[in-house]
Structure formats: C-alpha cells, structure tokens
C-alpha cells in the first residue's frame, strides 16, 4: 500500500506530460488542417480571378 501511495506523484507527473503532448499534437494537426483549407480557398479564388481576366 505504501508503494502505491509513493507512486501517485509520479503518475500525476506522467499524466501531466501526456496531456501536454496530446494538446500540442492536437494543436499542430488543427493548424495543418486550417492551412490546407486556406490553401484550397486561395487556389479557388485565384482560379476565379483568372477566369474574370480572360472573360
């Protein structure tokens, strides 16, 4: 029982770092998705501008 109580701070420390790593990975994935979406929108807008110049 004393061994388990001694491991609680270590488990809390590990859980904290796991949460931080999960948060950073989620933030990076979200940023990448947003960047890809903005690139697609930009590409479509460039296509519209080129069509207006020709016509």
Protein Blocks (a to p, Z undefined) as FASTA:
>chain_A
ZZmmmmmmmmmmmmmmmmmmmmmmmmmmmmmmmmmmmmmmmmmmmmmmmmmmmZZ
